[in-house]
Amino acid sequence: MQAEDTSIEELQGQIRRLNSKAGQMKMDLHDLAEGLPTDYNQLMDVAAATYEIYRKLDELKQHLKKLENAK
């Protein structure tokens, strides 16, 4: 039981850190989009990185939910 608690706490910490980073990346993508067509060549890289962080965040949240439901 203690190992699950630690895993849950670790996941919650990872999710908090990733949420913060994801929010910043979302704002960066928004700023880039507002400035179009300037720096349009960065758009795909920034969008791909933003997509990846939100995909990872969703994956971690689903894993956390499974751990919490298994308790």
N, C-alpha and C positions, 0 to 999 in steps of 0.2 A: 504494500500500500504506500509506503514512504517513497519508493521509486516513482510511482505514478504522480504523487504530489510534486516531486521535484521536476518531473517532465512537464507537468502542467505549468508550473511556475516558470520554467525555462521558456516554454512556448509563449506564455503571456509576455515575457520580456522581449522575446524576438519579435512578436507581433507589434508591441508598442514601438520598438525601434524602427521596424519596417514601415509602420503607419506614418511615422514622422518623415522618413525618407520618401515614402510614396507621395505624401502631401506636397513636399518640396518639388518632386519631379513633376507632379501634376501642374503646379504653378509655373515651373520652367517651360513645360510644353505649352501652356496657355499663353505665356509671354511670347514665346517663339511664334505661335500661330497669329497672335495679334500683330506682330511685326512683319508678317509676310508681305511682299515677296522677299524681303531682306532675310538672309540666312536660310533660305528654303532648302539648301543642300544639307542642313543639319536636321531637318524635320524627321526623316525616316529613322535616323539613329536615336534621336530623343524619344520618338514615339515607341520604338521597339524596346528601349530601356524602360520606359514607363509601363508598357504592357507587361514586360517580364516581372517587374517588381509587384504589380497588382496580381499577376498570376500566382507568384510565390506567396503573397499575402493571403490570397484565397485558399491556397493549399494548406498553409499553416493554420488558418482558422478552422478548416474542415477537420484537420488532424486534432486540434484542440477540442473541438466539439465531440469527436469520437472518444477521446480520453475522458472527458468530463462525463459522458453518458455511460462509460464503462465503470465508473466509480460506484 
